[in-house]
Amino acid sequence: MVIYASCGYIGCALLTKNGNIYTGICIDTNCALGNCAKYVAIVEMLKNNERKIDKIVAYSAKDKFMIHVVDVES
């Protein structure tokens, strides 16, 4: 089986209530091994013992548009 993978077309950044920024990129595959940019950024935040998101944004470099901007309430 040949696994196709591409990465970096979608990026995400989130700002925590503490003022820290965490980022992630997507990895697209033709099987279940890929991941979502938002999940990666959130996992990075959790790994650093933070739990409260202030804002989160995702951007598609391939399609040249912002796909999510969310102002998160506590």
PyMOL CGO cylinders between C-alpha atoms (Angstrom):
from pymol import cmd
from pymol.cgo import CYLINDER

trace = [
    CYLINDER, 0.00, 0.00, 0.00, 1.31, 3.44, -0.92, 0.3, 1, 1, 1, 1, 1, 1,
    CYLINDER, 1.31, 3.44, -0.92, 0.42, 6.20, 1.51, 0.3, 1, 1, 1, 1, 1, 1,
    CYLINDER, 0.42, 6.20, 1.51, -0.04, 9.65, 0.03, 0.3, 1, 1, 1, 1, 1, 1,
    CYLINDER, -0.04, 9.65, 0.03, 0.58, 12.57, 2.40, 0.3, 1, 1, 1, 1, 1, 1,
    CYLINDER, 0.58, 12.57, 2.40, 0.67, 16.34, 2.10, 0.3, 1, 1, 1, 1, 1, 1,
    CYLINDER, 0.67, 16.34, 2.10, 0.98, 18.89, 4.84, 0.3, 1, 1, 1, 1, 1, 1,
    CYLINDER, 0.98, 18.89, 4.84, 0.80, 22.56, 5.56, 0.3, 1, 1, 1, 1, 1, 1,
    CYLINDER, 0.80, 22.56, 5.56, -2.07, 23.63, 3.31, 0.3, 1, 1, 1, 1, 1, 1,
    CYLINDER, -2.07, 23.63, 3.31, -4.17, 24.52, 6.33, 0.3, 1, 1, 1, 1, 1, 1,
    CYLINDER, -4.17, 24.52, 6.33, -2.68, 26.20, 9.36, 0.3, 1, 1, 1, 1, 1, 1,
    CYLINDER, -2.68, 26.20, 9.36, -4.15, 27.15, 12.69, 0.3, 1, 1, 1, 1, 1, 1,
    CYLINDER, -4.15, 27.15, 12.69, -3.19, 29.47, 15.53, 0.3, 1, 1, 1, 1, 1, 1,
    CYLINDER, -3.19, 29.47, 15.53, -4.88, 29.91, 18.85, 0.3, 1, 1, 1, 1, 1, 1,
    CYLINDER, -4.88, 29.91, 18.85, -4.45, 32.53, 21.52, 0.3, 1, 1, 1, 1, 1, 1,
    CYLINDER, -4.45, 32.53, 21.52, -4.96, 31.44, 25.11, 0.3, 1, 1, 1, 1, 1, 1,
    CYLINDER, -4.96, 31.44, 25.11, -6.44, 33.50, 27.92, 0.3, 1, 1, 1, 1, 1, 1,
    CYLINDER, -6.44, 33.50, 27.92, -2.85, 33.68, 29.30, 0.3, 1, 1, 1, 1, 1, 1,
    CYLINDER, -2.85, 33.68, 29.30, -1.67, 35.36, 26.08, 0.3, 1, 1, 1, 1, 1, 1,
    CYLINDER, -1.67, 35.36, 26.08, 0.28, 32.40, 24.63, 0.3, 1, 1, 1, 1, 1, 1,
    CYLINDER, 0.28, 32.40, 24.63, 0.00, 31.37, 20.97, 0.3, 1, 1, 1, 1, 1, 1,
    CYLINDER, 0.00, 31.37, 20.97, -0.02, 27.75, 19.80, 0.3, 1, 1, 1, 1, 1, 1,
    CYLINDER, -0.02, 27.75, 19.80, 0.01, 26.66, 16.16, 0.3, 1, 1, 1, 1, 1, 1,
    CYLINDER, 0.01, 26.66, 16.16, -0.68, 23.57, 14.09, 0.3, 1, 1, 1, 1, 1, 1,
    CYLINDER, -0.68, 23.57, 14.09, -0.72, 22.40, 10.48, 0.3, 1, 1, 1, 1, 1, 1,
    CYLINDER, -0.72, 22.40, 10.48, -2.85, 19.74, 8.82, 0.3, 1, 1, 1, 1, 1, 1,
    CYLINDER, -2.85, 19.74, 8.82, -1.50, 16.49, 7.44, 0.3, 1, 1, 1, 1, 1, 1,
    CYLINDER, -1.50, 16.49, 7.44, -3.69, 15.02, 4.70, 0.3, 1, 1, 1, 1, 1, 1,
    CYLINDER, -3.69, 15.02, 4.70, -3.32, 11.33, 3.84, 0.3, 1, 1, 1, 1, 1, 1,
    CYLINDER, -3.32, 11.33, 3.84, -5.21, 8.75, 1.86, 0.3, 1, 1, 1, 1, 1, 1,
    CYLINDER, -5.21, 8.75, 1.86, -5.68, 6.74, 5.05, 0.3, 1, 1, 1, 1, 1, 1,
    CYLINDER, -5.68, 6.74, 5.05, -6.60, 7.45, 8.68, 0.3, 1, 1, 1, 1, 1, 1,
    CYLINDER, -6.60, 7.45, 8.68, -3.13, 8.70, 9.71, 0.3, 1, 1, 1, 1, 1, 1,
    CYLINDER, -3.13, 8.70, 9.71, -3.73, 12.40, 8.95, 0.3, 1, 1, 1, 1, 1, 1,
    CYLINDER, -3.73, 12.40, 8.95, -4.69, 15.11, 11.39, 0.3, 1, 1, 1, 1, 1, 1,
    CYLINDER, -4.69, 15.11, 11.39, -6.39, 18.47, 11.58, 0.3, 1, 1, 1, 1, 1, 1,
    CYLINDER, -6.39, 18.47, 11.58, -4.53, 21.75, 12.15, 0.3, 1, 1, 1, 1, 1, 1,
    CYLINDER, -4.53, 21.75, 12.15, -6.97, 22.81, 14.88, 0.3, 1, 1, 1, 1, 1, 1,
    CYLINDER, -6.97, 22.81, 14.88, -6.45, 19.55, 16.78, 0.3, 1, 1, 1, 1, 1, 1,
    CYLINDER, -6.45, 19.55, 16.78, -2.66, 19.99, 16.64, 0.3, 1, 1, 1, 1, 1, 1,
    CYLINDER, -2.66, 19.99, 16.64, -2.82, 23.55, 18.03, 0.3, 1, 1, 1, 1, 1, 1,
    CYLINDER, -2.82, 23.55, 18.03, -5.19, 22.47, 20.81, 0.3, 1, 1, 1, 1, 1, 1,
    CYLINDER, -5.19, 22.47, 20.81, -2.98, 19.50, 21.72, 0.3, 1, 1, 1, 1, 1, 1,
    CYLINDER, -2.98, 19.50, 21.72, 0.05, 21.81, 21.94, 0.3, 1, 1, 1, 1, 1, 1,
    CYLINDER, 0.05, 21.81, 21.94, -1.90, 24.07, 24.28, 0.3, 1, 1, 1, 1, 1, 1,
    CYLINDER, -1.90, 24.07, 24.28, -2.94, 21.13, 26.47, 0.3, 1, 1, 1, 1, 1, 1,
    CYLINDER, -2.94, 21.13, 26.47, 0.63, 19.77, 26.56, 0.3, 1, 1, 1, 1, 1, 1,
    CYLINDER, 0.63, 19.77, 26.56, 1.65, 23.13, 28.03, 0.3, 1, 1, 1, 1, 1, 1,
    CYLINDER, 1.65, 23.13, 28.03, -0.95, 22.89, 30.81, 0.3, 1, 1, 1, 1, 1, 1,
    CYLINDER, -0.95, 22.89, 30.81, -3.30, 25.51, 29.43, 0.3, 1, 1, 1, 1, 1, 1,
    CYLINDER, -3.30, 25.51, 29.43, -7.04, 25.01, 29.10, 0.3, 1, 1, 1, 1, 1, 1,
    CYLINDER, -7.04, 25.01, 29.10, -8.67, 28.33, 28.13, 0.3, 1, 1, 1, 1, 1, 1,
    CYLINDER, -8.67, 28.33, 28.13, -8.78, 29.55, 24.53, 0.3, 1, 1, 1, 1, 1, 1,
    CYLINDER, -8.78, 29.55, 24.53, -9.38, 33.23, 23.81, 0.3, 1, 1, 1, 1, 1, 1,
    CYLINDER, -9.38, 33.23, 23.81, -9.37, 33.12, 19.99, 0.3, 1, 1, 1, 1, 1, 1,
    CYLINDER, -9.37, 33.12, 19.99, -8.69, 30.50, 17.33, 0.3, 1, 1, 1, 1, 1, 1,
    CYLINDER, -8.69, 30.50, 17.33, -8.16, 30.96, 13.59, 0.3, 1, 1, 1, 1, 1, 1,
    CYLINDER, -8.16, 30.96, 13.59, -7.51, 28.57, 10.69, 0.3, 1, 1, 1, 1, 1, 1,
    CYLINDER, -7.51, 28.57, 10.69, -6.32, 29.55, 7.21, 0.3, 1, 1, 1, 1, 1, 1,
    CYLINDER, -6.32, 29.55, 7.21, -6.25, 27.63, 3.93, 0.3, 1, 1, 1, 1, 1, 1,
    CYLINDER, -6.25, 27.63, 3.93, -3.16, 28.53, 1.88, 0.3, 1, 1, 1, 1, 1, 1,
    CYLINDER, -3.16, 28.53, 1.88, -4.44, 26.39, -0.98, 0.3, 1, 1, 1, 1, 1, 1,
    CYLINDER, -4.44, 26.39, -0.98, -7.77, 28.18, -1.31, 0.3, 1, 1, 1, 1, 1, 1,
    CYLINDER, -7.77, 28.18, -1.31, -6.49, 31.55, -0.01, 0.3, 1, 1, 1, 1, 1, 1,
    CYLINDER, -6.49, 31.55, -0.01, -9.25, 32.16, 2.47, 0.3, 1, 1, 1, 1, 1, 1,
    CYLINDER, -9.25, 32.16, 2.47, -9.70, 32.20, 6.20, 0.3, 1, 1, 1, 1, 1, 1,
    CYLINDER, -9.70, 32.20, 6.20, -11.85, 29.27, 7.18, 0.3, 1, 1, 1, 1, 1, 1,
    CYLINDER, -11.85, 29.27, 7.18, -12.50, 29.85, 10.87, 0.3, 1, 1, 1, 1, 1, 1,
    CYLINDER, -12.50, 29.85, 10.87, -12.21, 32.76, 13.23, 0.3, 1, 1, 1, 1, 1, 1,
    CYLINDER, -12.21, 32.76, 13.23, -13.75, 32.03, 16.58, 0.3, 1, 1, 1, 1, 1, 1,
    CYLINDER, -13.75, 32.03, 16.58, -13.89, 34.28, 19.60, 0.3, 1, 1, 1, 1, 1, 1,
    CYLINDER, -13.89, 34.28, 19.60, -14.21, 31.76, 22.42, 0.3, 1, 1, 1, 1, 1, 1,
    CYLINDER, -14.21, 31.76, 22.42, -16.08, 32.70, 25.56, 0.3, 1, 1, 1, 1, 1, 1,
    CYLINDER, -16.08, 32.70, 25.56, -14.99, 31.22, 28.88, 0.3, 1, 1, 1, 1, 1, 1,
]
cmd.load_cgo(trace, "trace")
